Amino acid sequence: MSHSVLFFLAFIILILVVWVIYQHTRVIITNRICYDQSRQIAKEREATAAILGLGGKAISSEDISDETFLTHFVEYAQRTLRGAGGAILTASDNDTFKGCAVSGTFPPLKEVPSQVEQQLLAHPKKHTEFIKEIKIPILISQLVEICLEKKYILFNDEIPKGFPENFKKLAPRLLMAPIYVHSKVFACTVMISRNEFDEHALNEKDGEYLVRLNEIASLSLEAIRLFRERRQYEEKLRTAKEEGMLQVSTGIIHNIGNAVTVAKLTVLELQEKNPENAEHPESFILNEIIPRFRKELDSGNLQSFLKNDKAGLQYFEIVSELLAHVNKSRLETVKMLSSLSDKLYHISEIIELQQRFMGELGTENMTSLAPVIESSIKIFEETCNKKGVIIKAALDDKTPQVIVDPSMMTQVFINLIKNAVEAMESEGKSNKQHLLEIVLRMEKTDNQHMVVVEIKDNGPGIPENVRDKLFSFGFSTKDKNKVSRGYGLHSCMDSVKKYGGTLSLDSKVGEGSTFKISLPVTERR
């Protein structure tokens, strides 16, 4: 075999060996990359689970504050990045940060005596109290500018402008990354490491990882905020419903008080008309006139006495007048007793309504709205009479039943009636006859049968710029000095929506307002 053939074979073998080595190396590198990626993914998954767990703890605790979550977050971030220490700063409105929490061994952000510095380095809790009280030497706009390119900044043997000189000696490596919530800087995570041989030195990969941790923290902060707002909303809504119940109870007690007052006045009037020691006409007839008749009758002079005696001639006229007076007094007494009976019956009726209201609370069933509306009117009847408001009710008894909680709907009707009465009272026109009309009827909308209740007043009306906000949570048109949280109409809307209904308003300034409740009719199965 010639040398050229041997050389060619050797060349081919060399190429094959190189190709095998290349492929093997490539597989090793690919496996290594896949392994690193798997580790990174696992690490990030673990971090996501851990940070979301911190958010869950914050939500489940009584103190649902951002500060509680961020305190735990900075401790977790410091452990994960293996930094010597860390701190979390929260954004203020005036382009500055406030100190929130410190973890591990973190140098002071303010020049302090060495003894104080040692105490702060050794006690993160004391340092947390300290950092909340000092001015943070970096602005939000400054941080955004230096982190614009990579979303983080890593200082190596240098420090940001404004930091104390001793900070660089204690923390030669400084990593900072902002936390964004709704595209605004919400906080800043600060991590430090030292140049000790047995400690991890923060690097660019740590910066990238911290950015991802901050993004997960941002999602948790949004969830915490939403949950906090939801809890506040539910608390205010619960308060509004309790206020509605209080209004019902207050209305009932107020009307009982009014009825009792009228009953007392009626009893006093009866007592004044019939004083204990007064001389009554019937007493005069029994004690004076009839004994004289008997005397004259016994002596046989009765006829002569009545015809000829000066006193006897007046007796029939006196008796007629006295009996007419007795009859008139009797009729007045009967009338007052009837009024007293009505008031006592009204008190009994109101107490029975209160008992039914408390008994039905939280019970949803097929309900006819006419009795519920009548009960609501009874509660405000005395108040309307006192304020000169005439109530006209046109309630169609044939309207079908709807699925509601009668007590809830009583609250809704009372709230709307109360608002209408207060609106008419605020108008201040003494010569105007205020009228409240309540209508219950059927209506068909989009092939759906609806039971409709309209509560209409002829008060001042509601301006257009207020109408759009009227059902908003927390909005109120009443005087801020008065107890009014502005949840009444929102609570009414919420209750009506709960049963698949709608609550709408039609109003003209100077003419009055009409609130319309529409509830769907559900066939009984």
Secondary structure as UniProt FT lines:
FT   HELIX           3..60
FT   HELIX           66..81
FT   STRAND          85..91
FT   TURN            93..94
FT   STRAND          96..104
FT   HELIX           114..122
FT   HELIX           124..133
FT   HELIX           140..146
FT   TURN            147..150
FT   STRAND          153..156
FT   TURN            161..162
FT   HELIX           165..170
FT   STRAND          173..181
FT   TURN            182..183
FT   STRAND          184..193
FT   TURN            197..198
FT   HELIX           204..273
FT   TURN            276..277
FT   HELIX           281..284
FT   HELIX           285..289
FT   HELIX           290..298
FT   TURN            299..300
FT   HELIX           302..308
FT   TURN            310..311
FT   HELIX           312..360
FT   TURN            361..362
FT   STRAND          365..367
FT   HELIX           369..386
FT   TURN            387..388
FT   STRAND          389..395
FT   TURN            397..398
FT   STRAND          402..404
FT   HELIX           406..427
FT   TURN            430..431
FT   STRAND          434..445
FT   TURN            446..447
FT   STRAND          448..457
FT   HELIX           464..467
FT   TURN            468..471
FT   TURN            473..474
FT   TURN            480..481
FT   HELIX           488..498
FT   TURN            499..500
FT   STRAND          502..508
FT   TURN            509..511
FT   STRAND          512..520
//
